[in-house]
Amino acid sequence: MIRVVLPAHLRTLARVDGEVRLHIEGEATQRSVIDALEADYPTLRGTIRDHVTGQRRAFVRFFACEHDLSHEQPDTPLPAAVATGTEPFLIVGAMAGG
């Protein structure tokens, strides 16, 4: 089971409180987590990654085990602590401006 922490605005769209728990078939990767998240919560489709390209949106970041995974390849395995549910996979809305 993968634990996912969403930013407040995505929790509102998904109508969930707290973290989301997902069951992933096969290896836990960014792609498999987002696929499962969008399958379980269709209102999130297109909010985290582009519909056409499948690429992460510019102001969305992924973190796990205190590391920014945003620029990792989507099919890179997530850390073991995330795959086992010990640590959460964090989806964070980035801030810009000054």
N, C-alpha and C positions, 0 to 999 in steps of 0.2 A: 504494500500500500504506500502511495506517495502522498505526502502532506503538502498542500499548496496554500500559500498565503497570498491573497489578492489585495490590491489597493482598494480603498473604500468605495470609489466610484464603480469598480467592477463587481464588488460584492453586492452593491445596490442593484446593478443590472442583472446579476445572477440570482438575486433574492436569497442570499445566504448570509449567515452570521459566522464570524470566525473563519477558521481555515477550512479548506475543502479537502476531502480525502478521495483519492482516485485509485482504482485498480488498473494496473498497466500489464498488458500481455507482452511478454518478451522483455527486452532490455529497456531500462528507463533512460530516455534521452529527452532533450528539450522538445523535439518533435513529437515523441510519443506522449509526453505529458500534455502538451497543448492540444494534440489530437483528442485525447481522452477528455480534457477539460471542455473543449468545444462540443464534443459528442454528448456529454452529460448536461451541459449548460449552453444550448444553442444561441442564447442571446449574446454570448461572448464572441461569437464568430465575427471576425474582422476587427475586433477591438485590440487584439494582442499582436496579430500578424495580418498582413495584407491578404485579401481573398485570392488574388491572381498569382502573385509571386510566392506567397507563403513566407515571406521574410518578416522578421520582427519589425514592428512599427518603431519609428525613430525615437519617440520619447517613452519607450518601454524598456526596462532593464530586467535581467534575470540574475538572481544571486542564489548561492548555496554555500553553506559552510564558510561564510564570511568572504567569499570570492565572487567577483563579478564574472558571470558566465555569458554575458551579453554578446561577446564577439567570438564565442566558440562556435564551431560548426553545429547545426541542429541535430545531427546524428551522433555527436560525441556522447559517450555514456556519462550520466550524471554521477557525482561522487557516491560511493557505497553508502554513506550515512543517509543520503537522500533516498536512494533506492530501497533501503530497508525501513524508511519511515522514522529514523532516529532524528534527522534534521529536516526542516521544511525546505521546499523550493519556493523562493520568493519572487513574485512578479511585482515590480515597483515602477510607479510612474515617475519618470525623470523630470527634473525641473530645468527650465532654461530662462534666460533673461538676466536682468541685473538690478 
